[in-house]
Amino acid sequence: MAIAAAGPTFSCIHFIRFSNASSSSRSSSSRLRYRFSSNRWLKLNYSPAPHRFACFSSRCSITDTDIHLDHVTTDEAEGGSQAIEPECPMPIVKLNSDILETESLNLLTEATFVDTLLTALPVLSEEEQHALAATPAHPAGLHALYASCIAANMVEQLWNFAWPSAIALIHPSLLPVAVMGFFTKVAIIVVGPLLGKVMDHAPRLSGYNCLTIIQATAQLLSAAMIVHAYSVPPTSVSTLLLRPWFAILVSAGSIEKLCGVALGVANERDWVVLLAGVNRPVALAQANAFLNRIDLLCEIVGASLFGVLLAKFHPVTCLKVAAGLILGLLPITLVFTWLANQLSTGVLDRPKPPQTCCKTFSEDFAPDADSIVVKGLETIKLGWKEYLSQPVLPASLAWVLLYFNIVLTPGSLMTAFLTQRGLSPSIIGGFSGMCAFMGVAATFVSSTLVKQFGILKAGAVGLVFQALLLSMAVAVYWSGSITHQSPLLLFLSLIILSRLGHMSYDVVGAQIIQTGIPSSKANLIGTTEVAVASLAECIMLGVAIIANDLSHFGGLAILSLLSVVGAAWMFCRWLSNPTDEQKVLFSYDPQF
């Protein structure tokens, strides 16, 4: 008879020694198998072996278990026993079937006992299941991660506003900022996948802390180069680009952005999942939303703070203050990162899945440069193939098209444009802060749109809303009155309001793409999507490098507007002609 039991508790064990004669007198064998909850098996086999030193019999009291009664199997022994290979390296203990049949196992012959045992198991109510799904697995560690992200994002968002503002005051051209942005995106496209692979092989804590220190070092080096630029006599823009300090600035800026991307991926794809719990969807969704709000709120505070400083002090003084904040918040970030692991009982120290950690770093990267290049090209080719074959490709392409908008958005080029227009730095900082505030509001508005229209139509509403407001903003710019402050403020206000539609689609579109992409391909398709978006930004930054004069800003604004209109048209066309696969994926949507 074979019996499977999960999680048994043994009250006593008796060992009885039998003679060889008594053990060999039986012509059949009985097998007893206990199955534990950890999927480890203990095989207890009795067979009539002629030379056996001893046999053991166990008398067990089993409580709080799930009992599964399997069919009775009898192995007839004809002329000797057959060796049974164990399925796992566990010790084999042989039992005397007389004791088993007459004492402990006779309880299991009663079906009523099994039925009573199974029906007595506690089952969580629906309310308890919802409460469990909304409870993080490691709440204290998750709060420490939030604190670490606040310190790190404050520095990063402050620096994202500081460097283009300071560079724009050196020379009245968009070219230096455009060149830096271009090479930064190229670095993400080329080096990003390799850095991600290194992070997969490195331990979580040491890899994260190393990138944090490298990012802070790159920011300090960039600040030093910009301060040095203010100490040299002004030159033409072509001469400026050939200066050694500018080459160092571009390199440091690329490294800083690469580290920022890698740290963001680690937080959003790995750490928050471990701390919130992959099997707790509500808690994970709340943690994702909270991280998003932290990033946007830090953007508000960072941009506003540096804008106020720049309005009252010299740029060099502001850069020194920024460098002091970078140095001061670095140890705070590292301490809270360490606390996140300690308060979560070392969950971040656990080994990574076998597919990412089964090979050592040296085994995977040591062979030769040719194999690394071939593997890299094969990975890129596979990523593009999977990306283009995903069932929600139009929704993803609409998201990518939004990245062609590089001037009608609170980015480095808009900051440089407004600075060279003579606008007060406090107003520029307020513009960036209000755009980020609209992003925070969009995290709440998007849920209302989904309840009102469904997830697909909510995405269309966000894109159409953004396209309409940006059309009005471009019309105001081309009216010719942008040289006056009131029309300029109206132009900026329309861009701020358009961010509500942009961020609403960013939230809703992410859920649409998550629904359509299988979990086994999420990382591959997701990283390819980021590379495509960076490629879109590279193309537009290349155009900005060619048309770097302020007089060409209107043409860049039209190109940015066309990309947003194209995104809205593509998504609405996909929505109006749903495929069968789309109907199956979004069967819960009111449209279907």
matplotlib code that plots the C-alpha trace (Angstrom):
import matplotlib.pyplot as plt

x = [0.0, 1.3, 0.3, 1.3, 1.3, 2.3, 4.0, 3.8, 4.6, 6.0, 5.3, 7.5, 9.6, 10.3, 13.1, 12.7, 15.3, 14.1, 15.9, 16.8, 14.5, 11.4, 12.2, 12.7, 9.5, 7.3, 6.8, 5.5, 6.7, 5.0, 6.1, 5.3, 6.1, 5.9, 5.7, 6.8, 5.7, 9.2, 8.9, 11.6, 10.7, 11.6, 11.3, 10.7, 11.0, 10.6, 11.7, 12.7, 16.5, 18.2, 21.1, 19.8, 21.3, 18.3, 14.9, 13.2, 9.5, 8.1, 5.0, 4.0, 1.3, 0.6, -1.3, -2.2, -1.5, -3.1, -3.6, -3.9, -4.9, -3.4, -4.2, -2.8, 0.1, 1.6, 5.0, 5.4, 8.8, 9.9, 13.2, 14.7, 14.2, 14.6, 16.7, 14.8, 16.7, 16.0, 14.6, 16.7, 19.6, 17.6, 18.2, 16.1, 14.7, 13.1, 10.0, 8.3, 4.8, 3.2, 3.4, 2.3, -0.7, -2.0, -1.4, -0.8, -2.0, -5.3, -6.6, -6.3, -8.5, -11.5, -12.6, -14.6, -11.4, -9.8, -12.9, -13.2, -9.5, -9.7, -12.8, -11.4, -8.5, -8.8, -9.6, -9.1, -12.2, -12.3, -11.7, -8.7, -7.3, -7.6, -6.0, -3.1, -2.7, -2.5, 0.1, 3.8, 5.9, 8.6, 6.9, 9.8, 12.3, 10.0, 9.9, 13.7, 13.8, 11.4, 13.8, 16.8, 14.9, 14.0, 17.6, 18.9, 16.1, 16.5, 20.1, 19.4, 16.4, 18.3, 21.3, 19.0, 17.9, 21.2, 23.5, 21.5, 20.7, 24.4, 25.6, 23.0, 24.4, 27.9, 26.9, 23.7, 23.1, 21.3, 24.2, 26.2, 23.1, 21.9, 25.4, 25.4, 21.9, 22.8, 25.8, 24.0, 21.2, 23.8, 25.5, 22.2, 21.6, 25.0, 26.2, 22.8, 22.3, 25.8, 25.4, 22.2, 24.0, 26.7, 24.0, 22.4, 25.7, 26.7, 25.3, 22.4, 23.7, 27.3, 26.3, 23.7, 26.1, 28.9, 26.6, 25.4, 29.0, 30.0, 26.9, 27.8, 31.4, 30.3, 28.0, 30.8, 33.2, 30.6, 30.1, 33.8, 34.0, 31.2, 32.8, 36.0, 34.2, 33.1, 36.7, 37.9, 37.3, 34.1, 34.7, 32.6, 30.4, 32.5, 35.6, 33.8, 32.8, 36.5, 37.7, 39.0, 36.7, 33.7, 34.8, 35.2, 31.8, 30.1, 31.8, 30.9, 27.3, 26.9, 28.2, 25.9, 22.9, 23.8, 24.1, 20.8, 19.0, 20.5, 19.6, 16.1, 15.7, 17.0, 14.5, 11.5, 12.1, 13.9, 14.0, 10.4, 9.2, 11.2, 10.2, 6.5, 6.0, 5.6, 2.5, 0.9, -0.4, -2.2, 0.9, 3.1, 0.9, 0.8, 4.6, 5.0, 2.7, 4.6, 7.9, 6.5, 5.2, 8.6, 10.3, 7.9, 7.9, 11.7, 11.6, 9.3, 11.5, 14.8, 14.0, 12.3, 15.2, 17.9, 15.8, 15.5, 19.2, 20.0, 17.8, 19.7, 23.3, 25.9, 25.8, 29.2, 27.8, 24.7, 26.9, 28.9, 25.7, 24.5, 27.9, 27.5, 24.1, 25.4, 28.1, 25.8, 23.0, 25.3, 25.9, 22.2, 21.4, 23.9, 22.7, 19.0, 19.9, 21.7, 18.7, 16.3, 18.2, 18.5, 14.8, 13.7, 15.7, 18.3, 15.9, 18.2, 21.1, 19.3, 20.7, 19.2, 17.2, 19.3, 18.9, 20.8, 23.2, 24.0, 27.2, 29.8, 30.8, 34.2, 32.6, 30.2, 32.5, 35.9, 36.0, 36.8, 35.6, 34.1, 31.8, 30.6, 29.8, 28.0, 25.9, 25.2, 24.0, 21.9, 20.2, 19.5, 18.1, 15.9, 14.7, 13.6, 11.9, 9.9, 9.2, 7.7, 5.6, 3.9, 0.1, 0.0, 2.7, 0.6, 0.3, 4.0, 4.8, 2.6, 4.6, 7.8, 6.5, 6.0, 9.8, 10.2, 8.8, 12.0, 11.2, 7.5, 8.4, 10.3, 13.7, 17.2, 16.4, 13.4, 15.4, 18.2, 15.7, 13.9, 17.3, 18.5, 15.2, 16.0, 13.3, 13.9, 15.4, 12.7, 10.1, 11.9, 12.2, 8.5, 7.7, 9.5, 8.0, 4.4, 5.0, 6.0, 3.0, 0.8, 2.5, 1.5, -2.0, -2.1, -1.5, -4.9, -6.7, -5.8, -7.7, -10.8, -10.4, -10.1, -13.3, -15.1, -14.0, -12.2, -8.4, -8.2, -10.3, -8.6, -5.3, -6.9, -8.3, -4.9, -3.2, -5.9, -5.9, -2.1, -2.2, -4.9, -3.1, 0.2, -1.4, -2.7, 0.8, 2.5, -0.2, 0.6, 4.4, 3.9, 1.6, 4.7, 3.9, 6.1, 8.7, 6.4, 6.1, 2.3, 2.1, 5.3, 3.6, 0.5, 2.7, 4.3, 0.9, -0.5, 2.6, 2.1, -1.6, -0.6, 1.6, -1.6, -2.5, 1.0, 1.4, -2.1, -1.1, 2.2, 0.4, -2.4, -0.2, 2.2, -0.7, -1.9, 1.6, 2.0, -1.3, -0.2, 3.4, 3.9, 5.9, 8.6, 9.4, 8.7, 12.4, 13.5, 10.7, 10.9, 14.6, 14.2, 11.4, 13.6, 16.3, 13.8, 12.7, 16.3, 16.8, 13.9, 15.4, 18.7, 17.2, 15.5, 18.6, 20.6, 18.1, 18.5, 22.3, 21.9, 19.3, 20.9, 20.0, 17.2, 15.4, 14.9, 13.0, 9.7, 10.6, 11.6, 8.3, 6.3, 8.2, 7.5, 3.8, 3.6, 5.0, 2.3, -0.4, 0.9, 0.9, -2.8, -3.8, -2.0, -3.5, -7.0, -6.8, -5.7, -8.6, -11.2, -10.1, -9.6, -8.3, -9.5, -6.4, -7.0, -10.5, -9.3, -6.5, -8.9, -12.1, -12.7, -12.7, -16.2, -15.5, -15.6]
y = [0.0, 3.5, 6.4, 10.1, 12.4, 16.1, 17.6, 14.7, 15.1, 12.0, 11.4, 8.3, 5.8, 2.3, 0.2, -3.5, -6.1, -9.2, -12.3, -13.2, -16.2, -14.2, -11.5, -14.0, -16.0, -13.5, -13.8, -10.3, -6.8, -3.8, -0.2, 2.9, 6.3, 9.5, 12.8, 15.9, 19.4, 20.4, 17.8, 15.6, 11.9, 9.2, 5.7, 2.8, -0.4, -4.0, -6.9, -10.4, -10.1, -13.3, -11.4, -8.5, -7.4, -5.7, -4.3, -1.4, -0.7, 2.7, 3.4, 6.9, 9.3, 11.8, 15.0, 18.1, 16.5, 16.1, 12.4, 11.0, 7.4, 5.9, 2.6, -0.6, -2.0, -5.4, -6.4, -10.2, -11.4, -14.2, -15.6, -12.6, -9.0, -6.3, -3.2, 0.0, 3.1, 6.0, 9.1, 11.3, 10.8, 9.9, 7.0, 3.8, 2.3, -1.1, -1.9, -5.1, -5.1, -7.1, -4.2, -1.6, -3.5, -4.2, -1.0, 2.5, 2.1, 0.5, 4.0, 4.9, 2.0, 4.0, 6.5, 8.4, 9.2, 10.7, 12.7, 14.1, 15.0, 16.8, 18.8, 19.9, 21.9, 25.6, 27.7, 31.4, 33.5, 35.8, 38.8, 37.2, 36.3, 40.0, 41.1, 38.7, 39.9, 43.5, 42.8, 43.0, 40.0, 42.2, 45.6, 46.9, 46.1, 47.7, 51.0, 51.0, 50.6, 53.6, 55.7, 54.6, 55.6, 59.0, 59.8, 58.4, 59.9, 63.3, 63.5, 62.1, 64.4, 67.4, 66.6, 66.0, 69.6, 71.1, 70.0, 71.3, 74.6, 75.2, 74.2, 76.4, 79.4, 78.8, 79.1, 80.3, 77.1, 73.8, 71.9, 71.1, 69.8, 67.8, 66.2, 65.1, 63.7, 61.9, 60.1, 59.2, 57.4, 55.7, 54.4, 53.0, 51.2, 49.7, 49.1, 48.7, 45.0, 44.2, 46.1, 44.2, 40.9, 41.9, 42.8, 39.4, 37.7, 40.1, 39.8, 42.2, 44.3, 44.6, 45.3, 47.9, 49.7, 49.7, 51.3, 53.9, 54.9, 55.0, 57.2, 59.6, 59.8, 60.5, 63.3, 64.9, 64.6, 66.2, 69.1, 69.6, 69.8, 72.3, 74.5, 74.3, 75.4, 78.6, 79.4, 79.4, 82.2, 81.7, 80.3, 79.2, 76.2, 74.1, 74.8, 74.1, 70.6, 69.8, 70.8, 67.9, 68.9, 68.5, 65.0, 64.1, 65.6, 63.5, 60.3, 61.0, 61.9, 58.6, 56.6, 58.4, 57.7, 54.1, 53.6, 55.3, 53.1, 49.9, 51.0, 51.8, 48.4, 46.7, 48.5, 48.0, 44.5, 42.7, 44.3, 45.5, 42.1, 40.3, 42.7, 43.1, 39.4, 38.1, 36.2, 39.3, 41.2, 44.1, 44.8, 44.7, 47.1, 49.5, 49.3, 50.0, 53.0, 54.3, 54.1, 56.0, 58.8, 58.9, 59.5, 62.2, 64.0, 64.0, 65.6, 68.3, 69.1, 68.7, 70.9, 73.6, 73.6, 74.1, 76.6, 78.8, 78.5, 79.4, 82.5, 83.8, 82.6, 82.1, 78.8, 77.7, 78.2, 76.2, 73.4, 73.3, 73.1, 70.2, 68.5, 68.8, 67.2, 64.4, 63.7, 64.0, 61.8, 59.0, 57.4, 57.7, 55.8, 53.1, 52.8, 52.4, 49.9, 47.8, 48.2, 47.0, 43.7, 43.4, 44.2, 41.6, 38.8, 38.8, 38.1, 40.2, 37.9, 34.9, 33.4, 34.4, 32.0, 29.3, 30.7, 33.8, 32.6, 29.0, 30.2, 32.3, 35.6, 34.3, 31.3, 33.4, 36.2, 34.6, 32.5, 35.1, 38.4, 36.8, 34.5, 37.5, 39.5, 36.6, 35.9, 39.6, 39.9, 36.7, 38.2, 41.4, 39.6, 37.4, 40.4, 42.2, 39.1, 38.6, 42.4, 42.5, 39.4, 40.5, 40.7, 44.3, 45.7, 48.8, 49.8, 49.4, 51.3, 54.2, 54.3, 54.4, 57.2, 59.4, 59.3, 61.2, 64.2, 65.7, 69.4, 69.6, 67.9, 68.9, 67.6, 68.9, 70.7, 72.5, 73.6, 74.9, 76.6, 78.4, 79.4, 81.0, 82.7, 84.6, 83.1, 83.1, 79.9, 79.7, 79.7, 77.0, 74.9, 75.5, 74.3, 71.0, 70.6, 71.2, 68.7, 66.1, 67.0, 66.2, 62.8, 62.2, 63.3, 60.9, 58.0, 58.7, 59.9, 56.8, 54.5, 56.7, 56.5, 52.7, 52.4, 54.8, 53.7, 50.4, 50.0, 50.2, 53.3, 54.9, 54.7, 56.3, 59.1, 59.9, 60.0, 62.1, 64.5, 65.0, 65.4, 68.1, 70.2, 70.0, 71.1, 74.2, 74.8, 74.6, 77.0, 79.5, 79.2, 79.7, 82.7, 84.8, 86.2, 83.7, 86.5, 88.0, 86.5, 86.0, 83.9, 82.0, 81.1, 80.0, 77.8, 76.2, 75.8, 73.8, 71.6, 71.1, 70.0, 67.7, 65.8, 64.6, 62.7, 61.5, 60.0, 58.6, 56.6, 55.7, 54.1, 52.5, 51.5, 49.7, 47.5, 46.8, 45.7, 43.6, 41.9, 41.0, 39.8, 36.4, 36.4, 34.2, 36.9, 40.0, 40.9, 40.3, 42.2, 44.9, 45.7, 45.6, 48.2, 50.5, 50.2, 51.1, 54.1, 55.2, 54.8, 57.1, 59.7, 59.4, 60.1, 63.3, 64.4, 63.9, 66.2, 68.7, 68.5, 69.5, 72.2, 73.5, 77.2, 78.6, 79.7, 76.0, 75.2, 75.6, 72.9, 70.5, 71.3, 70.3, 67.0, 66.3, 67.1, 64.7, 61.9, 62.3, 62.6, 59.5, 57.6, 58.5, 57.6, 54.2, 53.3, 54.3, 52.4, 49.3, 49.8, 50.2, 47.0, 44.4, 41.0, 37.7, 37.5, 41.0, 40.1, 37.1, 39.0, 41.8, 39.8, 41.6, 45.1, 46.6, 47.1, 43.3]
z = [0.0, -0.9, 1.2, 0.7, 3.6, 3.7, 6.7, 9.2, 12.9, 14.5, 18.2, 18.7, 16.8, 17.9, 16.4, 16.5, 15.4, 13.5, 12.5, 9.0, 9.0, 9.9, 7.4, 4.5, 5.2, 3.4, -0.4, -1.1, -0.2, 1.1, 0.4, 2.4, 1.1, 3.1, 1.1, 2.9, 2.1, 1.0, -1.8, -0.3, -0.3, 2.2, 0.7, 3.0, 1.2, 2.3, 0.1, 0.9, 0.7, 1.9, 3.6, 5.6, 8.9, 10.4, 9.7, 11.3, 12.0, 12.9, 14.9, 14.0, 15.2, 12.4, 13.0, 11.0, 7.6, 4.2, 3.6, 0.1, -0.4, -3.5, -5.1, -3.5, -5.4, -4.8, -6.1, -6.4, -5.6, -7.9, -7.1, -5.2, -4.7, -7.4, -6.6, -6.8, -7.6, -5.3, -6.9, -4.6, -2.3, 0.8, 3.2, 2.7, 5.9, 5.7, 7.7, 8.9, 7.4, 10.2, 12.6, 10.0, 8.8, 12.3, 14.2, 12.8, 9.2, 10.0, 10.6, 7.0, 5.8, 6.9, 4.3, 6.8, 8.7, 5.6, 4.7, 8.2, 8.2, 4.9, 5.7, 9.0, 7.4, 7.9, 4.7, 4.4, 3.8, 0.8, 3.1, 4.6, 1.2, 0.1, 3.3, 2.8, -0.8, 0.4, 3.1, 2.0, 2.8, 4.4, 5.3, 7.4, 4.7, 2.1, 4.1, 4.3, 0.5, 0.2, 2.3, 0.2, -3.0, -1.6, -0.9, -4.2, -6.3, -4.7, -5.8, -9.3, -10.0, -8.7, -10.9, -14.0, -13.7, -12.6, -15.4, -18.5, -16.7, -15.9, -19.4, -21.1, -19.3, -20.7, -24.4, -26.1, -28.1, -27.8, -29.2, -26.0, -24.2, -27.3, -27.8, -24.1, -24.4, -27.7, -26.3, -23.1, -25.1, -27.3, -24.1, -22.8, -26.1, -26.4, -22.8, -21.1, -21.9, -20.8, -17.6, -16.9, -17.4, -15.0, -12.4, -12.9, -11.9, -9.1, -5.5, -5.0, -2.2, -3.3, -6.9, -5.9, -3.6, -6.1, -8.8, -6.2, -5.4, -9.1, -9.9, -7.2, -8.3, -11.9, -10.7, -8.7, -11.7, -14.0, -11.5, -11.3, -15.2, -15.4, -12.7, -14.6, -17.8, -16.0, -15.2, -18.8, -21.4, -23.5, -27.0, -30.0, -29.7, -32.1, -30.0, -26.8, -28.0, -28.7, -25.2, -23.0, -20.1, -22.4, -23.4, -19.7, -19.0, -21.7, -20.5, -16.9, -17.8, -19.8, -16.8, -14.4, -16.6, -17.1, -13.3, -12.8, -15.3, -13.8, -10.2, -11.3, -13.0, -9.8, -7.6, -9.9, -11.3, -8.5, -5.0, -4.7, -5.9, -3.2, -0.4, -1.3, -2.3, -5.8, -4.7, -3.1, -6.1, -4.2, -2.1, -5.1, -7.1, -4.1, -3.8, -7.5, -7.3, -4.2, -6.0, -8.9, -6.7, -4.9, -8.2, -9.3, -5.9, -5.9, -9.3, -8.0, -5.0, -6.8, -9.8, -7.6, -5.1, -7.8, -9.6, -6.5, -5.8, -9.4, -9.3, -6.2, -6.6, -9.3, -11.1, -9.6, -6.1, -7.0, -8.3, -5.1, -3.1, -5.4, -4.9, -1.1, -1.2, -3.3, -0.8, 2.2, 0.9, -0.4, 3.1, 3.9, 0.7, 1.6, 5.2, 4.2, 1.5, 4.2, 6.5, 3.8, 3.8, 7.6, 8.3, 5.7, 7.4, 4.6, 1.7, -0.6, 0.2, -1.3, -4.5, -7.8, -10.0, -11.7, -15.2, -14.1, -11.5, -12.5, -14.2, -12.6, -14.1, -15.3, -17.0, -18.9, -19.9, -20.0, -23.2, -25.9, -27.3, -30.4, -28.5, -26.3, -29.5, -31.1, -28.0, -27.6, -31.3, -30.9, -27.8, -29.6, -32.6, -30.4, -28.4, -31.6, -32.9, -29.7, -29.5, -33.0, -32.4, -29.2, -29.3, -28.0, -30.3, -31.3, -27.7, -27.2, -30.4, -29.3, -26.0, -28.1, -30.3, -27.3, -26.8, -30.1, -28.2, -26.8, -26.7, -25.6, -22.4, -19.2, -20.5, -20.9, -24.3, -22.9, -19.8, -22.1, -24.3, -21.5, -19.9, -23.1, -23.4, -20.3, -18.2, -14.4, -13.1, -10.4, -13.1, -15.0, -11.8, -11.1, -14.7, -14.2, -10.7, -12.0, -14.8, -12.2, -10.0, -13.0, -13.1, -9.5, -10.2, -13.2, -10.9, -9.4, -12.5, -14.5, -12.0, -12.5, -16.3, -16.2, -14.1, -16.3, -19.8, -19.4, -19.6, -23.5, -23.9, -20.9, -22.8, -25.9, -23.7, -22.3, -25.8, -27.4, -24.5, -24.8, -28.5, -28.3, -25.7, -27.4, -30.7, -28.9, -27.4, -30.8, -32.2, -29.4, -30.2, -34.0, -33.4, -33.0, -29.6, -27.7, -27.2, -24.6, -21.1, -21.0, -24.2, -23.1, -19.8, -21.6, -23.8, -20.7, -19.0, -22.0, -21.8, -18.1, -18.6, -21.4, -19.0, -17.3, -20.5, -21.1, -17.6, -17.6, -20.7, -19.2, -16.2, -18.3, -21.2, -18.8, -17.6, -21.2, -22.1, -19.0, -19.8, -23.3, -22.6, -21.1, -17.9, -19.3, -21.9, -19.9, -19.2, -22.8, -24.4, -21.8, -22.2, -26.0, -25.6, -23.5, -26.2, -28.9, -26.9, -26.4, -30.2, -30.8, -28.5, -30.2, -33.6, -32.3, -30.5, -33.7, -35.4, -32.6, -33.1, -36.7, -36.0, -32.8, -33.2, -31.1, -34.3, -35.2, -32.0, -33.7, -36.2, -33.4, -31.7, -34.8, -35.1, -31.4, -31.9, -34.9, -32.9, -30.2, -32.8, -34.5, -31.2, -30.6, -34.2, -34.0, -30.7, -31.6, -34.9, -33.0, -30.6, -33.4, -35.1, -32.3, -33.2, -31.7, -29.6, -28.3, -27.3, -25.4, -23.6, -22.6, -22.2, -18.9, -20.6, -21.0, -24.7, -25.3]

ax = plt.figure().add_subplot(projection="3d")
ax.plot(x, y, z, "-o")
ax.set_aspect("equal")
plt.show()
